[in-house]
Amino acid sequence: MGVRRRTTRRTDGPRVKLRRRFREGPPFSLLEGIEKHGLYPQIRTVNAAAKPETTVDNKKVLSFCSNNYLGLAAHPKVIKAAAAAAKKYGTSCGGSRLISGNLELQEKLEQAIADFKGAEAACAFMTGFMANTGTIPALMTVVNMFGLPHINQDDNLIISDELNHASIVDACRLAKAPREIYKHRNTKDLERILKRHKQKRKLIVTDGVFSMDGDIAPLPQIVELAEQYKAMVMVDDAHATGLLGENGRGTIEHLNVEGKVDVVIGTFSKAFGGVGGFAAGSKELVRFLKIRARQYIFSSALPPATAAGLIEAIKIAKNQPGLRQKLWQNVKQFKDGLKALGFDILNSETQIIPVLIGKEQKAIEASEKLFENGIFVPCVRWPAVAEGQARLRCTVMATHTEKQINKALNIFEKVGRELKLI
Ligand SMILES: Cc1ncc(COP(=O)(O)O)c(C=O)c1O
């Protein structure tokens, strides 16, 4: 067998041809449509650390959109630990966990996060996105091997909140199991589905804190229903871990349902100021994920600097509850101020504070005007939220000062009046 030769005559350069072919196809006509309506996102360039005062597009601004909620991404002790690990172990683990990447730091990190969450064990992934897309398909596994009792994929059912994060949506698609979607936080609708599928092996999955609305899942009712209808429960606590609950253990602690949730997913990219994700639960669950979650098995492990920085960040989050207290104080100040000005912040219960604008163009304009005035808050629109539900997704950090929040509120007022939003 010889090497396949290119037989087409090159009139245009290959790049031009490829571009033309893609442009003619449906995905790229979508691009054209988005560009035509002025909806293509402006991806700004950040020139400094994710602190409240930062530099974006070479302009000094106050950031109200970072997920670095506790400020740990720029904490001197975290940076020192990361730098020391890079010096000792280099910049890469050199492989996946099952081959050569299982550094002692990875194991320490998993132990640290399991202890923090009050779980028996935890399994680290390269991102929170991968934690979801690895865990849900694994839990819905159908492997008819070793003479084990036969299961069909149709015997499984995933039941998911309609506003769950995109990584959960994709994880459900990857799992190939049948799925049902219940109305956002609506336990009556959830029960309607559970009743219809009594015989199935069910997994209820929900965000703990919803990433675009900042509201909290009704976990006490969900775990009660799960018990009644014999379903597993998985909570993605990406935006609650390190923040909610007296010890920062997340919505599970905050809503007093510890020990009643089978799997907790989290990310290291938000309160802990790093990157990565994890699944926490029983030892058995974690042992299972380590041989079944493809994103864990077939992807390289977290770099040593990241793992070491995270171990330090978890320690700080555990030992300095004052950071959480300051965060919630800041959240209250910002929310009270926005509400008093007449902005609609939906049903936000947390540090994620959506300022609903509605029309996409208007929200883009608001975000641009805020930036001109020194406030960095991008506009979130379809497909991250439904069409016509565009919003400024504001977030607050523990490291914001009272003065910075007041300054932001004054600018929100100015822009809000200019654009007739308030
Ligand atoms: C609820 C939720 N889950 C998972 C993720 C993915 O986390 P990561 O950024 O670590 O991939 C996000 C990210 O924003 C999220 O909001």
The ligand as a Gaussian input file, in Angstrom:
#p B3LYP/6-31G(d) Opt

LIG

0 1
 C      -21.540000      24.409000      37.442000
 C      -20.234000      24.239000      36.727000
 N      -19.724000      22.996000      36.579000
 C      -18.572000      22.784000      35.941000
 C      -17.849000      23.824000      35.410000
 C      -16.566000      23.542000      34.686000
 O      -15.492000      23.819000      35.510000
 P      -14.043000      24.061000      34.921000
 O      -13.956000      25.498000      34.589000
 O      -13.150000      23.673000      36.043000
 O      -13.891000      23.186000      33.745000
 C      -18.319000      25.116000      35.532000
 C      -17.532000      26.228000      34.962000
 O      -17.831000      27.342000      34.939000
 C      -19.546000      25.339000      36.200000
 O      -20.055000      26.564000      36.298000

